[in-house]
Amino acid sequence: MRFSGIRVATVAAQGLSPDEVDLRGRVALLFGAEGAGLTEALVRAADVRVSIPMARGIESLNVGAAAAVLLLSACVSCSNPESDGLERVTIASR
């Protein structure tokens, strides 16, 4: 993906908050399966690791909820007045 100019962000524990990551432009968000998560090799190979801050006692969100939180964060980033207006969020599924 990097060869195509797409940054890779893994969603995994002990990463940066979505507010600390630039989610504008061409970014692939990789989510792991509930329970198993992503392989450590994949997490290490990514450009950035993103984590969703959660209240004490909450271990994780299901993958759909995590995707919704991060896509909303990406949309908010794209609508930021400091953005050049060229970025957009594209949602695709297979």
Protein Blocks (a to p, Z undefined) as FASTA:
>chain_A
ZZnopacddddehiacfklpcfehjdddddddehjlpafklmmmpmbdcdddddehiabd
cfklmmmmmmmmmmmmmmpmkbghlaccddddZZ
